[in-house]
Amino acid sequence: MNPLSKRFAFIVCAAGLAAVLTGPAQAGDCTGYVVGVKPLSQYNHAAGNGFLAVRTGPGTKYRQIGEVYRGDEVSVYDRRGNWYGITCMSGRCTSPLWGTPMPSGWVYSKYVDADGVCP
């Protein structure tokens, strides 16, 4: 085998090994930040200000189970139409003004600036 062929074979093997070790990016390797909601200084749960509702399902007919706030970091694990399945990762949602800490559920996707390999 000539030196050029050996180098090519090495590169192909190295690339294959890297793909096996790291695995392909999968849906769920997606994070985002809550955007477009009023700041906490304007928080009013009854009026729906200053938070993004986290719901049990992808739509407004589902019960609200938590809140995320502008700037909170979320992991996006699913998508159904205009709704994202999310989990709170960091920010005020770890200690919310209403609901359980670190909520996981459904939010309207318009209010999440997501990046990565998203569903």
C-alpha positions in Angstrom: 0.0 0.0 0.0 1.5 3.4 -1.0 1.8 6.2 1.6 -1.2 8.2 0.1 -3.5 5.1 0.3 -2.3 4.5 3.9 -3.1 8.1 4.9 -6.6 7.9 3.2 -7.3 4.7 5.0 -6.3 6.2 8.3 -8.5 9.2 7.8 -11.5 7.1 6.9 -11.0 4.9 10.0 -10.5 7.9 12.3 -13.7 9.5 10.9 -15.7 6.2 11.4 -14.4 5.8 14.9 -15.3 9.4 15.8 -18.8 8.8 14.5 -19.2 5.6 16.5 -17.9 7.1 19.7 -19.9 10.4 19.6 -23.0 9.0 17.9 -25.2 11.0 15.7 -27.0 14.1 17.1 -30.5 13.2 18.0 -33.7 15.1 18.6 -33.5 16.2 22.2 -30.0 17.6 21.7 -31.8 21.0 21.6 -31.7 23.8 24.1 -33.3 27.2 24.0 -34.2 30.3 26.0 -37.6 31.8 26.9 -38.2 35.0 24.9 -41.0 37.4 24.2 -42.7 37.3 27.6 -42.9 40.3 29.9 -40.2 40.7 32.6 -40.7 39.5 36.1 -41.2 43.0 37.3 -44.5 42.8 35.5 -45.4 39.4 36.9 -49.1 38.8 37.5 -50.2 35.2 37.5 -53.9 35.9 37.3 -53.5 38.2 34.3 -51.0 35.9 32.6 -48.1 38.4 32.6 -44.4 37.8 33.2 -44.3 34.0 32.5 -44.8 31.3 29.9 -47.3 28.6 31.0 -46.0 25.0 31.1 -48.9 22.6 30.4 -49.7 18.9 30.6 -50.2 18.7 26.9 -49.6 20.6 23.6 -52.5 23.2 23.7 -54.3 25.7 25.8 -57.0 23.2 26.7 -54.4 21.4 28.9 -53.9 22.2 32.6 -51.1 24.6 33.6 -48.6 22.8 35.8 -45.7 25.3 36.0 -44.1 28.5 34.7 -40.9 29.5 32.9 -39.7 33.0 32.7 -37.9 35.3 30.2 -34.2 34.2 29.9 -34.7 30.7 31.4 -32.8 28.0 29.7 -34.9 25.0 28.6 -34.2 21.6 27.0 -36.5 20.8 24.1 -37.4 17.1 23.9 -40.4 17.0 21.6 -42.5 19.0 19.2 -46.2 18.8 18.2 -47.3 21.5 15.8 -46.5 24.8 17.4 -45.8 23.4 20.8 -42.5 22.2 22.3 -42.1 19.6 25.0 -39.6 21.3 27.4 -37.8 20.8 30.7 -36.4 23.7 32.8 -32.6 23.6 32.9 -31.6 26.9 34.6 -32.9 30.3 35.6 -35.8 31.5 37.7 -37.8 28.3 36.7 -35.7 26.4 39.2 -37.4 28.3 41.9 -40.7 29.6 40.3 -43.2 32.0 41.7 -46.0 29.5 41.0 -45.9 25.7 40.4 -43.3 23.1 40.8 -39.6 23.8 40.5 -37.9 22.7 37.2 -41.2 22.1 35.4 -41.4 19.7 32.4 -44.3 19.9 30.0 -45.5 21.8 26.9 -45.1 25.5 26.0 -46.0 27.5 22.9 -42.9 27.4 20.6 -43.1 31.1 19.6 -41.7 31.9 23.0 -38.7 29.6 22.9 -35.6 30.6 20.9 -34.3 27.0 20.3 -31.0 25.9 18.8 -29.4 22.5 18.1 -30.9 19.3 16.8 -34.5 20.1 17.6 -37.5 17.8 17.2 
